[in-house]
Every structure is written in structure tokens, then in C-alpha cells.
Amino acid sequence: MPSPFSTSRRESRRTRIFRLGMNLYPMFFGTGGKVTFIAADWQEVHVRLGLSLWTRNYVKTIFGGSLFAASDPFYMLMLLHVLGKSFVVWDKSAVIRFRRPGTQTLYARFVLDENLVADIRRRVAEGGETDQTFVIQWVDREGHVYAEIERNCYVAGKAFYQEKRALRKSGKRAAGA
């Protein structure tokens, strides 16, 4: 079943292969989620999560852990690819809010727009590191929201991050830390 989200972006051969590999990766496969689209520029990803034997909980709705886990790696992966090798990106925290029981296939769309990416780059250039919070919504085909996840990512310049780690290992604290 295709994603209900429309996009003008296209997949590349590289992102298509990554998508197929992600869907076979045991840690993601076990969530019950399926990646249905990764844009060639890594600025958009679509994920589908159906109600099945793998994802059904005791009361026959989609298990909250599946909703949470199937959203896990995407903003971190997207930022790593979009920002490039001179940045470090980590998932830092997440919170889920359930809005209604998931009794049908749900969809999540992850998007990084150019303005946000430029803002993240600017904040890292000014302070060496920053946090960015994203809101992910699990929706049905009609757009009704079933769950919202706030996911916080840590982003730093690689040189800043390496210096901060070295100081931490030596027992000293970085200026402003």
C-alpha cells in the first residue's frame, strides 16, 4: 500500500537500496514498520505501520512500542546525510503522546526543509552544538492523528564534539558546558 503523502521528490538508486536494507534490518523489521520512501536528497522519508500479529497489543490495537520504535532513527539519519561528515548527530530524547487507538494502517512523514537545515547549521556555527526537536505524527489515510512523538536530536560540529569528548575524558569541563 503506497504512502498517502504526495511529494515532488524522487528516490535515487542509493536511497532505494538503503530503504530496502532498512526494511530488512532486524532492529527496524522487528518494529513492524516499513519504510516506503526516502528522497534522493534525504530531506523526506515515509514510513508505514500496519496492525498485524507483530504489532497488535493485548487490546487488539497497534502496540505503542511499535509506534515509538518505528519512528526512531529517521531524523538522526536524515540529518547525518543532509549535514555531512563534518557534523555529529545523536538522538537525545523522545516523548510519545497517544491520541487514539491505532486500529488500522498508520503513516508517518519525516521532512527537513531548507530553512530548518540552514538554521541548524547557523546555530552549530555560533555555539558548536545545538538541540533540535521534531514532531512526528502517526496518521491514517484521512489524516487523523493517532499518536505524536517529540524527538530531540543533538547536533554538533565534529571538531567541537571531539574536543568536548577529549575534555570529558581528561576530567576537565569545556567552556560554557
Secondary structure, 3 states (H helix, E strand, C coil): CCCCCCCCCCCCHHHHHHHHHHHHCHHHHCCCEEEEEECCCCCEEEEEECCCCCCECCCCCECHHHHHHCCCCHHHHHHHHHHCCCEEEEEEEEEEEECCCCCCCEEEEEECCHHHHHHHHHHHHHHCEEEEEEEEEEECCCCCEEEEEEEEEEEEEHHHHHHHHHHHHHCCCCCCC
